[in-house]
Amino acid sequence: MSEEGLFTIHLEQQEGFQITAKFDWKRAPDLLMDEGPPLGEQAGPNASRMLAAAAANCLAASLLFCVFKDEPPANCLRAEASCGVARNDKKRLRVNRIEVRLIVADVVKEAPRFARCKDLFEDFCVVSASIRQGIPMLVTILDQSGEVLHQSA
């Protein structure tokens, strides 16, 4: 379940605020992302929705791996992610909370490892554990020739 190292996702603006994300896995399809009105047309999820989905997916996979290892039963878990967005003191919209609910079938809660895993799995979720700590980010703007136009401090 380890994925240590650096990976790169390529994004390309199509029209308006629609952006296609191209993943580094050959079998993973491209994903169209968009903003909601008045900017976009909601033709795909926006970044906040992807962040909430990523946290819920990572937690679900972590729990299933801990309980069942390589072969979890089909259809034994559902997840819901709620993402709060509010303005900060500078009036900028920010994700201010993510709430994830994992709904497990009896086969999960009756599994021998469940009692132990329910206290461990969150610590092994790469995404939610990172979000909780804050994620250092470096942002760079380049022109098409590769000249750096801006880089965050």
C-alpha positions in Angstrom: 0.0 0.0 0.0 3.1 2.2 0.0 3.4 5.0 -2.5 6.6 6.8 -1.4 8.2 9.4 -3.6 7.1 12.1 -6.0 4.3 11.9 -8.6 3.1 14.5 -11.1 -0.5 15.2 -12.2 -0.8 17.3 -15.4 -3.7 19.8 -15.7 -4.8 21.6 -18.9 -7.4 24.3 -19.2 -10.0 23.5 -21.8 -12.4 26.4 -21.9 -13.7 28.8 -19.2 -12.9 27.2 -15.9 -12.9 23.6 -17.1 -9.6 21.9 -16.5 -8.7 18.4 -17.4 -6.5 16.5 -14.9 -4.3 13.8 -16.5 -3.0 11.3 -14.1 0.4 9.5 -14.1 -1.3 6.0 -14.1 -1.9 4.8 -17.6 -5.2 3.1 -16.7 -6.6 6.1 -14.8 -8.9 8.1 -17.1 -8.6 11.9 -17.4 -10.9 13.9 -15.1 -12.7 17.1 -16.1 -12.9 19.6 -13.2 -14.9 22.8 -13.2 -16.1 25.5 -10.9 -19.7 26.2 -10.0 -21.6 29.2 -11.1 -21.1 32.1 -11.6 -17.5 31.1 -12.7 -18.1 27.7 -14.2 -20.8 25.3 -15.3 -20.3 22.5 -12.7 -19.3 20.1 -15.5 -17.0 18.3 -13.1 -16.0 18.5 -9.4 -14.0 21.5 -8.2 -10.9 21.3 -6.1 -12.7 21.5 -2.7 -14.8 18.5 -3.7 -11.8 16.6 -4.9 -10.0 17.3 -1.6 -13.0 16.0 0.4 -13.3 12.9 -1.9 -9.6 12.3 -1.6 -9.8 12.3 2.2 -12.8 10.0 2.3 -11.3 7.6 -0.2 -8.0 7.4 1.6 -9.7 6.7 5.0 -11.9 4.1 3.4 -9.0 2.3 1.7 -6.9 2.5 4.9 -9.7 0.9 7.0 -10.3 -1.8 4.4 -6.6 -2.6 4.1 -6.2 -2.8 7.9 -9.2 -5.0 8.4 -8.9 -7.3 5.3 -5.4 -6.7 3.9 -5.4 -7.5 0.1 -8.9 -8.9 -0.4 -11.8 -6.8 1.1 -15.2 -8.1 0.3 -17.2 -6.2 -2.3 -19.7 -3.5 -1.3 -18.8 -3.6 2.4 -18.2 0.1 2.9 -19.7 3.4 1.9 -18.3 6.8 2.7 -19.7 10.3 2.8 -17.6 13.5 3.0 -18.9 16.9 4.0 -16.7 19.9 3.3 -17.2 23.2 5.0 -16.2 26.3 3.1 -16.2 29.8 4.7 -14.5 33.1 4.4 -11.4 33.8 6.5 -10.5 37.2 8.2 -9.3 38.4 4.8 -12.7 37.4 3.2 -11.1 34.6 1.2 -12.9 31.3 0.8 -11.1 28.5 2.6 -11.9 24.9 3.4 -12.5 25.1 7.2 -13.5 21.5 7.9 -13.9 18.1 6.4 -16.1 15.5 8.0 -15.9 11.9 6.7 -18.4 9.2 7.6 -17.5 5.6 6.8 -20.6 3.3 6.8 -19.5 -0.3 7.1 -21.4 -3.6 6.5 -21.6 -6.3 9.2 -18.8 -8.2 7.5 -16.5 -5.3 8.4 -17.5 -4.7 12.0 -17.6 -8.5 12.7 -14.1 -9.1 11.2 -11.5 -10.2 13.8 -9.2 -7.3 13.1 -11.9 -4.5 13.2 -11.6 -3.8 16.9 -7.9 -3.1 16.6 -8.1 -1.4 13.2 -10.7 1.2 14.2 -8.2 2.8 16.5 -5.3 2.6 14.0 -6.5 3.2 10.4 -6.6 7.0 10.5 -2.9 7.3 11.3 -2.1 5.3 8.1 -4.3 7.5 5.8 -1.8 9.7 3.8 -4.3 12.3 2.8 -6.3 13.0 6.0 -3.2 12.8 8.2 -1.5 15.4 5.9 -4.5 17.7 5.8 -4.6 17.6 9.6 -1.0 18.8 9.9 -1.2 21.3 7.2 0.7 20.8 3.9 3.7 22.9 3.0 3.3 24.1 -0.6 5.6 25.7 -3.1 3.7 27.5 -5.9 5.6 28.6 -9.1 4.3 30.4 -12.1 6.3 29.9 -15.3 5.8 31.1 -18.9 5.8 28.7 -21.8 9.6 29.0 -22.2 10.1 27.9 -18.6 10.9 31.4 -17.2 9.8 31.7 -13.6 7.3 34.5 -13.3 6.5 34.0 -9.6 7.3 31.7 -6.8 5.7 31.7 -3.4 7.9 32.3 -0.4 
